[in-house]
């Protein structure tokens, strides 16, 4: 988070602990969403019962979230490709419709 003069302390709760985190004005909502997501991931790991200790749970959660982000980046190329194909198809449909519309005018 940013540490400029426009920052404020926000309290977040992660795995039954309270943390004060400094963030810029306007970033509080994103910080809270991030903390909620991390809390959810850490609780999922704790509920599986194979990992003991908050620090270990936090590391595994961080690794899982990193993995999600990295694999999402790989999927982003597929998403971009699909969007490109869909946009091309849409453009062709628009051009066909415009052409048909022009033909009807004559």
Secondary structure, DSSP 8 states (H G I E B T S, - for coil): ---STTEEEEEEEETTEEEEEEEETT-HHHHHHHHHHHHHHHHHHHHH-S--SHHHHHHHHHHHHHHHHHHHHHHHHHHHHHHHHHHHHHHHHHHHHHHHHHHHH-
